Amino acid sequence: MNKIMALDIGTKRIGIALSDYLHIIANGHSYVSRTPEQDAINEIKKIAKDNNVQEIVIGVPYNMDGTKGFQADDCIEFSKNFEEFDIKQEDERLTSDTAEENLRNRKINFRKDKGLVDVESARIILEQYLSKIN
């Protein structure tokens, strides 16, 4: 059995979420600093190995009109570092706004730790993906 990982790839941080072994529940895991980039890649691969991950879902921030912009291209390019995994893409438009709202509703102060928003965004990306495959 394996878990599925989701990544919310930003310019500063990368949020990480993991599914359960049944691929039903999406859980926020952690975040890593994007720089230095090789350290981020190594840490993500370590988390994937430690959690028996075979599939990684990359959040791709399409523009509101459905086109790809610079950030979407950056996420897709970054995902090439994980070619040993089965890579899937998931549209992540507006996940940061939803993540902030979720954290506010749970009375979690994310102002001092923006990484919490990245983790919640990764969780939302994974939740969206899991709802499609189940």
Secondary structure, 3 states (H helix, E strand, C coil): CCEEEEEEECCCEEEEEEECCCCCCEEEEEEEECCCHHHHHHHHHHHHHHCCEEEEEEEECCCCCCCCCHHHHHHHHHHHHHCCCEEEEEECCCHHHHHHHHHHHCCCCCCCCCHHHHHHHHHHHHHHHHHHHC
